[in-house]
Amino acid sequence: MLFHSTRGKDSGKDFASILMQGLADDGGLFMPDYWPQVDLDEIRSKTSFIEIAKCVVPLFTASSFSQDETINIVESTWHDFEHKDLIGIKEVNSVSILELFHGPTAAFKDFGLQLAAAFFNKVLESENRTAIVLGATSGDTGSAAIDACKNYDRIKSFIMLPTGNMSEVQRRQMSTINASNVFALRVSGTFDDCQDLVKLAFKKRDFLKNNQYLLAVNSINWTRIIGQICYYFYAFNKLHQKGDLIFSVPTGNFGNVFACYSAHKMGLPMKKISVAVNNNDILHRFFSENNYSKQHVRETLSPSMDISVASNFERLVYDLFLDRDSSKSSTMFNNFPDLPIEFDQKIWKKKDDLFSSNKVNDAETTNMIKEIYDTHGYILDPHTAVAAVEAFQKSDSGNHFVVLSTAHPAKFPKVYEDLNIEISSLPASLSNLFEKDEHLHTFDADYNQIINFINLNN
Ligand SMILES: *Cc1c(COP(=O)(O)O)cnc(C)c1O
């Protein structure tokens, strides 16, 4: 299995190359050359998440790692989860909540980033090289990346945090890590400013030592998607007897939805994928009105979904709407956002087989949290609540809704204070955050200031 770019000019790459490269040379996103197929009878017969991951991950890694090497990584990579099978499933009013927040940073991003970090380290060891992780975060990516990489001496992580809509818990998860290879950089500016700085750094690369890798940890990295595909098969294993599955996914950059779509292409039967968004509704405008156009970011109660464009959407456009025609997708995305994306009606209608979308504002989000708490005593996090709205409205439709629960509510305490809901059980990883010292390095949104700091600490 090799990989190629959605924009056509970077192809024939093995797994290790696309892992270490992140974004393709032509600005596109890497895709597998074909969709490998999973044996559903085998999936049905498995009894744990790890056993299922062992069926999925090797399908993508064989061009660089032997079956044994991959299995060894899969067996050891996911660590510090508070649930014995990593994932919890709660049934609330005939809807299944797939709890993906039992990892060390209390958000689902641990699944993708721990897998990516383990493979990063494997490549670095075999090539005897080191790496810099440089990323920007508006929420949960940064803490999951830091946590996943902090135990690997060959990797130094520099994560930029904007002065924006991030909860104090989210910030402290990054600033209180006491490890000599981890640096949290507080940048006066917006998330977009931070992302621009990261993009510039990836272009210039002027701070890297000889032979050093610069690694991308945002959700365009295909290995994160692989880690996430695994839990859709896990959900199938546990829930297929309940009916045709509809996955309702709280969506920002579209990585989680694309993992769901990938699982479907690999043989997982499902009725629908519901793309749930907050007021940042670019994807809802596309799925309901055929209009994918960039607008300003709006701050909401579900900050990890506050985006202006959804990077991984390029993969769906390429695979589903354009039937993998890279010259068309290259033109389309090279011209975006100046030219919004809109398809001929016939092509746009291809979405109807698998996709629907739902937009949920802050008031509806808090109503949902309150309603489920009052009737069932279960506390939804604000992101999960966005995805739960459609599921609870339509749960009597004969299908079985699975809501992806992407974060633990304790990451967003302010929301619950305002609702007078007490979160009684904190995950261990969050319980002493407010007693620890913060180590934040403060900068203007200025390339040279930041690069000087990286140089000093590299
Ligand atoms: C990142 C994140 C999302 C959005 O996931 P995407 O893969 O970017 O669509 C949703 N909820 C939480 C809690 C997140 O951290």
The ligand as a Gaussian input file, in Angstrom:
#p B3LYP/6-31G(d) Opt

LIG

0 1
 C      -10.709000      18.150000      17.780000
 C      -12.020000      18.004000      18.433000
 C      -13.207000      17.900000      17.681000
 C      -13.221000      18.024000      16.183000
 O      -12.652000      16.913000      15.544000
 P      -12.225000      16.983000      14.013000
 O      -11.566000      15.688000      13.738000
 O      -11.270000      18.147000      13.899000
 O      -13.453000      17.213000      13.215000
 C      -14.403000      17.675000      18.362000
 N      -14.441000      17.587000      19.703000
 C      -13.332000      17.700000      20.457000
 C      -13.445000      17.618000      21.934000
 C      -12.076000      17.892000      19.848000
 O      -10.979000      18.003000      20.614000

